[in-house]
Amino acid sequence: MPAVTLRARTDADLDALFAIAADAGTWEERTPSMPAPLTRSAFEARLAAAEAAAAHDLRFVVDVDGAAVGSVSLFGFDDLARHAEVGIALLPEARGRGIGTAAIGQIVEYAFVRCNLRRVHLQAIASNADAIRAYEKAGFVVEGRQREHAWVRGRYEDIVVMGLLRAEWRSAS
């Protein structure tokens, strides 16, 4: 498997990140908003607005051999209850190679060790079996299901809610 690292975003990463954001084929897996064409200028404006609005969120580029192949984030921090949500998006050519599993493992470790979180959680479209399998490999367990919660490519789909407690992660490490 290739060496996967998480790092800060640079201007050189914008082409890859724009390709992910503009990918209509995976739009619904990444965002609850209605699919729409995305221009480069709108994408860059959205990045700037997101950084300004959510300064507490942590966003990393997923790097393989010096090239950006995706992004992974911790967001929606609850400082009192010590939890946050995880999100990941990869270029099509990076999927199915263990890169997502490695990146999720690293962001989980960062969440528990560096951010002192007690719990991390995420949501996945039920039909995205590859993503769910990667999350399970990282230790996440299914906590529930929001039935027919998402409109995905012409039909309603369930959202699978998954979580991981620091104690579970520590005992598996």
C-alpha positions in Angstrom: 0.0 0.0 0.0 1.2 3.5 -0.7 2.4 5.8 2.1 -0.5 7.9 3.2 0.0 11.1 5.2 -2.3 13.9 6.3 -1.1 17.5 5.9 -2.2 21.1 5.5 -3.6 22.2 2.2 -1.4 24.1 -0.3 -2.4 26.0 -3.5 -0.9 23.0 -5.4 -3.7 20.8 -4.0 -6.6 22.9 -5.4 -6.9 21.1 -8.7 -7.4 17.7 -7.0 -9.7 19.1 -4.3 -11.8 20.9 -7.0 -12.1 17.7 -9.0 -13.5 15.9 -5.9 -15.9 18.8 -5.1 -17.2 19.1 -8.6 -17.7 15.3 -9.1 -21.4 15.0 -9.8 -21.2 11.2 -9.5 -20.5 11.3 -5.7 -22.2 14.6 -4.9 -24.8 13.1 -2.6 -22.2 11.1 -0.6 -20.4 14.2 0.2 -23.1 16.8 0.9 -26.8 17.1 1.6 -27.2 20.1 -0.7 -28.8 19.7 -4.1 -26.4 18.7 -6.9 -25.4 21.6 -9.2 -22.5 22.4 -11.5 -19.6 23.9 -9.6 -17.3 26.4 -11.1 -13.7 26.9 -9.9 -14.4 30.4 -8.6 -17.4 29.2 -6.7 -15.3 26.3 -5.2 -12.6 28.7 -4.1 -15.2 31.1 -2.6 -16.8 28.2 -0.8 -13.3 27.2 0.6 -12.7 30.7 1.9 -16.1 31.0 3.4 -15.8 27.6 5.1 -12.5 28.5 6.6 -13.8 31.8 7.9 -17.0 30.3 9.3 -15.6 27.3 11.0 -12.2 28.2 12.3 -12.4 25.4 14.8 -12.8 22.7 12.2 -9.7 20.7 11.2 -9.2 20.0 7.5 -6.3 17.9 6.1 -5.2 16.9 2.6 -4.8 13.2 2.1 -1.4 12.9 0.5 0.0 9.8 -1.3 3.6 10.1 -2.5 3.5 13.9 -2.5 0.2 14.3 -4.3 -3.2 15.3 -3.0 -5.7 12.5 -3.5 -8.4 13.7 -1.1 -9.3 15.4 2.1 -10.3 14.4 5.6 -11.8 16.6 8.3 -12.9 16.8 11.9 -15.8 19.2 12.3 -18.8 19.9 14.4 -16.8 19.9 17.6 -18.6 19.7 20.9 -16.1 21.0 23.4 -18.2 20.0 26.5 -19.0 16.4 25.4 -15.7 16.0 23.6 -16.8 14.7 20.3 -16.7 15.7 16.6 -17.7 14.4 13.2 -15.4 12.9 10.6 -15.6 13.4 6.9 -13.5 12.1 4.0 -13.5 12.5 0.2 -11.1 10.9 -2.3 -10.4 11.1 -6.0 -11.8 8.1 -7.9 -8.4 6.7 -8.6 -7.6 6.7 -4.9 -10.6 4.6 -3.9 -10.3 0.9 -3.2 -6.6 0.9 -2.5 -6.6 1.2 1.3 -5.9 4.9 1.2 -9.2 5.9 2.8 -8.8 3.3 5.5 -5.3 4.6 6.3 -6.5 8.2 6.3 -9.5 7.5 8.6 -7.2 5.6 11.0 -4.9 8.7 11.1 -7.7 11.2 11.7 -9.1 9.0 14.4 -5.7 8.8 16.1 -5.4 12.6 15.8 -8.9 13.1 17.3 -8.2 11.0 20.3 -4.5 11.7 21.0 -4.1 15.3 19.8 -7.6 16.7 20.3 -8.5 14.8 23.5 -11.9 13.7 22.0 -13.9 11.0 23.7 -15.9 10.1 20.6 -15.9 10.5 16.9 -18.9 9.9 14.6 -19.8 10.0 10.9 -22.6 9.4 8.5 -22.6 7.4 5.3 -25.0 6.6 2.5 -26.2 3.1 3.1 -25.3 2.0 -0.4 -21.7 3.1 0.0 -20.6 -0.3 1.1 -16.9 0.4 0.4 -16.9 3.4 2.7 -18.8 1.6 5.4 -16.3 -1.3 5.3 -13.3 1.2 5.6 -15.0 2.8 8.6 -15.5 -0.6 10.2 -11.8 -1.5 9.6 -11.0 1.7 11.5 -13.1 0.5 14.4 -16.4 2.4 13.8 -19.6 0.6 14.7 -23.1 1.2 13.3 -25.0 3.1 15.9 -28.2 3.7 14.0 -29.9 4.4 10.7 -31.9 7.4 9.5 -34.4 5.7 7.2 -34.9 7.2 3.7 -33.1 10.4 4.9 -31.1 11.2 1.7 -32.2 11.7 -1.9 -29.5 10.0 -3.9 -29.6 9.8 -7.7 -33.3 9.5 -8.0 -34.2 7.5 -4.9 -34.3 7.8 -1.1 -31.6 6.1 0.8 -30.9 5.5 4.4 -28.1 7.2 6.2 -25.9 4.9 8.4 -24.7 6.6 11.6 -21.4 5.2 12.9 -19.3 6.1 15.9 -16.2 5.2 17.7 -15.3 5.7 21.4 -11.8 6.4 22.5 -11.9 3.4 24.9 -12.9 1.1 22.0 -10.1 2.5 19.8 -7.5 2.2 22.6 -8.4 -1.4 23.3 -8.2 -2.3 19.6 -4.8 -0.5 19.2 
